[in-house]
Amino acid sequence: MHGTREQVPEESDWSQRQIGYYRARAAEYDKAHNERTHMPQLVKALGELPVSGDVLEVACGTGQWTQLLVDRARSLTALDAAPEMLRIARARMRGTTTRFIETERALSPVPDGVVSPVRG
């Protein structure tokens, strides 16, 4: 079968479905987030990570984790592809220096020296 390719859904199709899911659920996302029974353990684990320097948060959503990172970082840049999620995160983080960026390319490589690695 020289010259033929198996038809595989493009990554952009999957990405667009994911973005659509979070766009549609932004208003209700915090309720589901807060009802998770394991949240106290996750918050504790995040608190134990040696977060400092310039932090890049990928897929920040409504800013639930952003608010736990901001006081520990020299600078904090939060990325998300859903503008509805970012609108909530920006409101939650009003008064901080957190930089928010709407991007679908959250998994693209980050150049060396742009952010500090977390080692735990």
C-alpha positions in Angstrom: 0.0 0.0 0.0 2.6 2.4 -1.0 1.5 6.1 -0.8 -1.5 5.6 1.4 -2.0 6.7 5.0 -4.3 5.5 7.7 -6.8 8.2 8.5 -6.2 9.4 12.1 -8.1 12.2 13.7 -5.9 15.3 13.7 -4.6 16.5 17.0 -6.3 19.8 16.4 -9.7 18.1 16.2 -9.0 16.6 19.7 -7.8 19.9 21.0 -10.8 21.7 19.7 -13.1 19.2 21.4 -11.2 19.7 24.7 -11.4 23.4 24.4 -15.1 23.3 23.7 -15.7 21.1 26.7 -14.0 23.6 29.1 -15.5 26.6 27.4 -19.0 25.1 28.0 -18.3 24.2 31.6 -16.3 27.2 32.9 -19.2 28.6 34.9 -19.8 25.3 36.8 -16.1 24.1 36.9 -15.3 25.5 40.4 -18.2 23.6 42.0 -17.0 20.3 40.7 -13.4 21.2 41.5 -14.3 22.0 45.2 -16.4 18.9 45.6 -13.5 16.5 45.0 -12.9 14.6 48.1 -9.1 14.4 47.6 -8.6 18.2 47.3 -7.1 18.7 50.8 -4.4 16.1 49.9 -3.7 17.8 46.6 -3.5 21.2 48.1 -1.1 19.8 50.8 1.1 18.2 48.1 1.3 21.5 46.1 2.3 23.3 49.3 5.2 20.9 49.7 6.6 21.5 46.2 9.6 23.9 46.1 7.9 26.5 44.0 9.8 29.7 43.4 11.2 31.8 40.6 9.3 32.3 37.4 6.4 29.9 37.2 4.5 28.8 34.2 1.1 27.2 34.9 -0.2 25.2 32.0 -4.0 24.8 31.7 -4.8 27.1 34.6 -8.5 26.8 34.2 -10.4 29.0 36.6 -7.3 29.8 38.7 -7.9 27.4 41.6 -4.3 26.4 41.6 -3.0 29.8 40.4 -4.1 31.3 43.7 -2.0 28.7 45.5 1.1 29.5 43.4 1.1 33.3 43.2 2.6 34.1 46.6 5.4 31.6 46.1 6.5 32.7 42.6 8.7 35.6 41.6 6.5 35.8 38.5 3.5 33.7 37.4 2.3 33.2 33.9 -0.9 31.2 33.5 -2.0 29.6 30.2 -5.3 28.3 29.1 -7.1 27.8 25.8 -10.6 28.5 27.0 -11.4 32.3 27.3 -14.3 31.6 29.6 -11.9 29.9 32.1 -9.4 32.7 31.8 -12.1 35.3 32.5 -12.9 33.6 35.8 -9.2 33.1 36.7 -8.5 36.8 36.0 -11.3 37.8 38.3 -10.1 35.5 41.0 -6.5 36.8 40.7 -7.4 40.5 40.4 -4.9 42.6 42.2 -2.0 40.2 41.6 0.7 40.5 39.0 -0.3 37.2 37.4 0.0 37.3 33.6 -2.7 35.3 31.7 -2.3 34.1 28.2 -5.0 32.5 26.0 -3.3 29.9 23.9 -3.9 26.5 22.3 -0.2 25.8 22.2 0.2 25.1 25.9 2.2 22.0 25.2 4.7 23.6 22.9 8.3 23.5 24.2 9.3 26.4 26.4 12.7 27.9 25.7 15.4 27.4 28.4 15.6 30.1 31.0 12.0 31.3 30.6 10.7 29.5 33.7 12.2 27.9 36.7 11.9 24.1 37.0 10.0 22.6 40.0 12.0 19.8 41.5 10.4 17.8 44.3 
